[in-house]
Amino acid sequence: MSVKLHVCITCRAGQPVSEGEPVPGARLFGALTEFGAPADVEILAVECLSACNQGCSISLSSNGRWSYVYGRMTVDDAPSILAGAAAYAATADGLVPWRDRPEIFRKQSLARIPPVTLCKEAAE
């Protein structure tokens, strides 16, 4: 798989959670894996994306591509997240045209991170 969709499974999304009950981030991960990953996308659980004040967070990354962190995601967003991941996977550089991004990706982006190769070139 070339694209990694990381899902913060420890996120409480600012909600109280009863003992033994899954937190919102874990529920989002479950919904995404239940729908199934698009071609060339691997859905991975991570324990923290350090976006705790932004609700459930996810990230998209791949070697040589721009990476993104998105916040304020819910279980209901799972189909749009997967559509966005598929669009990202279809690019060579991670830059999905604005109109082709799901609305949640247009409005809930927390960070865009350049590919490591661009960072290396800028330093030289």
Secondary structure, 3 states (H helix, E strand, C coil): CCEEEEEECCCCCCCCCCCCCCCHHHHHHHHHHHHCCCCCEEEEEECCCCCHHHCEEEEEECCCCCEEEEEEECHHHHHHHHHHHHHHHCCCCCCCCHHHCCHHHHHCEEEEECCHHHHHHHHC
